[in-house]
Amino acid sequence: MFAALAAVVLVLAFLGTAIVDSLASASLSGLRNGLAAATGTDGAARWQIRISGDPVEQADAAASVLDRLLVPRGAEWSRSVQASPVDARGGDGAFDAVILADDGLADRSTLASGVWPDDPDAAAIAARAASGGIPTTVQAAAAEAQGLELGDVVELGGVGSPATPPLVVVGTWTPDDAAAPVWFDDPVVSAGAVEGAVGPFVVADEGALADLPAAVVVRWTAITTPASSTPETAADLRAVLPNVEPALRAADGIGTDGLGTSGGLVGTLDRLLAGLTTVRAVAPLPVLLLGFAGFAAVDRLAALLAAGRRGETQLLRARGASAVRLASITAGEVATIALPTALAGAAVAEAVLRALRPDEGRSWAIAALVAGVATLGAVALVAGRAWWEATRPLLRGSGDEVGRMPRAAVAGGVLLVVVAAAVTLWQFRLYGSPLVANASGVLEVDPVAVLAPVLVLVALALVGNALARPVARVLERLAVARPGLVPALPMRQLARRAGLYASASLVTVLAIGGLTLAAAFAGSWQSFDRAASAMAVGDDVRVAYAGRSLVHDADPLALVDPFAGAPGVDSSLPVFRGEARIGSEPATLIALPAADASADAGAGAGSSAAADGGSTLDPSALQSVQAPELPSGASTLDVDVQVTAPGVPGSVAVAAWVLGPDGDAARLPAGSFDVAAGGGAGRVALPELGGLRLLGFDATLDGSQGLGTVEVRFGDVRIDGAPAASDLAADTVVRVSAKTPTARTPVAGAAEVEPVPAVLGAPLAARIDVRPGDAFTFRLLTGGADVTAVVAGIAPAVPGAGGSGLLVDLAGLSQAAFVAGAGVPAYTDRWISTSEPSAVADGIREERSTALTTTTLADASSAPLIGPAVAALWAGAGGALLFAAVAVAALTAALSRARFGEVVVLRALGMPATLQARARSAELAAALGTAVVVGAAVGALTAAVTARELARAAVAGAPASLGVDLTLDVVPWALGLVAFVAATALIGRLAAASVRRLAATPGIREEER
């Protein structure tokens, strides 16, 4: 029995140390990994203002604020000065130069050729190339794109602007990691040339920027230091970041000219800190499960030990030994065994963790604490059982069996646990989570509600274990009715010894229940995390472009899929994401191609949620565009333009508006006409795309000097020289002037706009009180269009927007905005479907030529923080199964000793050894089979009332309207169950073999035990 006790303590200390220490270090490493993984603007905060007349005073004032607020909280900051793009000439021609002064740039970059501008040789190189030349080191890709080489001179300023000292290229450089937060997602840094801007050209002296004919700003960029960050410093930094801008404004010398704040560091910290809170909500579950199961096993072993020593205890008591002395002796025995065993288990756990996770810090304090708790718990339970046994009456029959008082004490203890479980479950269900918002709105772990899952499990296990006697009696009655000694004899023995079997049954019920609860939580969390990630991202990869808002001229991304044919990309959709208002109610608008909108309306919502929200739609339900389609294969579109404005100078530029096959709008130039010439024929070169639709035309007046209004008439339309269909004609007049220089007109087939079908998130629909079929109007803040819509469906949440989302067809929205005369939104995102999201996202970031950020489902997942807690829960469930197996082995050993005489008597009565072995196997199988079934039912009941809420709490920021399906992670559950059944079957076979061997031994007597 002591060997079994040592095994339980060893496993308890080993797994306890591994779970507690890994959870503690995983939270810290999860925070640090999350901060290290944040790229671009997500990992930085920036404050920017025009450079003042006294840059030194300005720099000192900012440094005082940033050193006081940021540095003590684990952040570091850097200062740089940059000019807006300047007209420049050099290399292959004219371009816009981005000029930068940054003292720390060399520390995060690599010199590709030449020297840095502050190198002593740089001034001599510049002086030889141009008088007064300023040494500059240019980004290598920019130099290649513009044809710049070492020693080339770059003239600054346009024709007629004041003379500015030229730049002389003395070197080239490349960023070590263009995605690092310190670069703040600046596309020029990674690409070198973006939309006409070339650079950065790095200069050593920021004073050189003062003479440039451009606005010059000073920027302070703050980033975290992941290697030294802790949850405490991260929380402090999050709290102080909003206070930096007011502190800078209040500082003397900063200036007041347009101080602004940008960056996503606050959002990143919010997400990570919320994730840490959810870890604290889930982390107690594996610890408590392991602890209850482990100490329950110790208690059962203590009961078996006390029963085995009953005769010895009675003899010592009869000779005058006190109960306290007997308990003290037992405590010493247990401590002698448990302490070194617990220390060994904790040490092995630390060694294993060091080998598996060498980058994480380990805590010997945690190991010592767990070993101490395991030892003290074992000593207290075994010594307590010994004391209880020693205080029982010595006279046989008055106290040798469990009487009313002990049974009443046990029943009272069970009732106490049930009441505690009921209270914690009520608190858990009241909040719907182990997390509760404090007075400041920050989520915290409720110390009562967090105990609910394990206490409910323990309470149900105790109640279920109490069914052992009634079930045994039922099995006995059923067995007696059948002929033969088996199964009548084993079932009768099971009914008589139900209390002895209960020692292993309780631990088995706890273990199987814990395994089922772990599988239900893990499965529910995984499915809900996938759904929440899909809702947050929209597809496998989301590419968000910076600065895109309205359709304008020369848009290189219009009507094209920049990722078509890219490795790993299956499909790419244009998506507009912006803010809208329904009355005073804010909403997040998502517009994407109608067929994909209907498919994604309930994406990731879970089956029950989707059913409740009614998000399954006919693909045609969201299609609303009525703009006429251009003939397939058309290459040119001609339109007759008549301009009338006597005495008004200037020119009129004409453009055609089209919709691409995915609903994104583009403005295609059709030519420019002098007002005095009276017009002409405008021609549009159509892109080689199928499914183009014509929205209409616009006219823009330039150079009128405010002398009057110009009338522009759009006449006949021809496609590839042939007259177009009537619905493609405009035949309308628009008026333009200096006050309203642009006017547009739709073609006949696009002039009538029906209400745009929309899918609303369930919370938004509830707030504005609409149902399917109801009409409403929303205002698009980007462009100012007022759009009439009709509710086509209500979903639990809208992909990319959540419960406050509004989903419409991109083509329908574009047409409505165009006809309303408002700004037509340009797509802001591309949603990419791929089987290799990480590789695709990395490739896009490396090859980007414009400002963008990428987000994958893995980026939005809670797995980096919650995954270790789920793994710990599986480890706890596995430990509980191991404890149950040890308890079963101890039970068979106790039965072997207690029933030695029975084997001898049955053999004397003629019962064969094989039949005795079968009877013992039947007893164990019935007892453990019942315990397994009860344990699975206990775990299922516990999961039914707690697993959904735990899964929701584990995913920070998930939409409240998104349903959680109760899902079982079948594979590990089945593996654990099969392994336990196989282990106990082996133990049963060994026990039966022992009985068969004993019963087959000739001449053995009871006194030879």
Buried (B, 14 or more C-beta within 10 A) or exposed (E): BBEBBBBBBBBBBBBBBBBBBBBBBBBBBBBBBBBBBBBBBBBBBBBBBBBBEEBEBBBEBBBBBBEEBBBEBBBBBBBBBBBBBBBBBBBEEBBBBBBBBBEEBBEBBEBBBBBBBBBEEBBEBBEEBBEEBBBBBBBBBBBBBBEBEBBBBBBBBEEEEEEBBBBBBBBBBBBEEBBBBBBBBBBBBBBBBBBEBBBBBBBBEBEBBEBBBBEBBBBBBBBBBBEEBEBEBBBBBBEBBEEBBEBBBEBEBBBEEEBEBBBBBBEBBBBBBBBBBBBBBBBBBBBBBBBBBBBBBBBBBBBBBBBBBBEEBBEBBEEEBEBEBBBBBBBEBBBEBBBBBBBBBBBBBBEBBEEEBEEBEBBEEBBBBBBBBBBBBBBBBBBBBBBBBBBBEEEEEEBEEEEEEEEEEEEEEBEEBBEBBBBBBEBBBEBBBBBBEEEEEEBBBBEBBBBBBBBBBBBBBBBBBBBBBEBBBEBBEEBEEEEEBBBBBBBBBBBEBBBBBBBBBBBBBBBBBBBBBBBBBBBBBBBBBBBBBBBBBBBBBBBBBBEBBBBEEEBEBBBBBBBEEBEBBEBBBBBBBBEBBBEEEEBBBBBBBBBBBBBBBBBBBBEEBBBBBBBBBEEEBBBBBBBBBBBEEBEEBBBBBBBBBEEBBBBBBBBBBBBBBBBBBBBBBBBBBBBEEEBBBBBBEBBEBEEBBBBBBBBBBBEBEEBBBBBBBBBBBBBEEEEBBEBBBBBBBBBBBBEEBBBBBBBBBBBEBEBBBBBBBBBBBEBBEBEBEEEBEBBBBBBEBEBBBBBBBBBBBBBBBBBBBBBBBBBBBBBBBBBBBBBBBBBBBBBBBBEBBBBBBBBBBEEBBBBBBBBBBBBBBBBBBBBBBBBBBBBBBBBBBBBBBBBBBBBBBBBBEBBBEBBBEBBEEEBBBEBBBBBBBBBBBBBBEBBBBBBBBBBBBBBEBBBBBBBBBBBBBBBEBBBBBBBBBEEBBEEBBEBBBEBBBEBBEEBBEBBBEBBBEEEBEEEEE
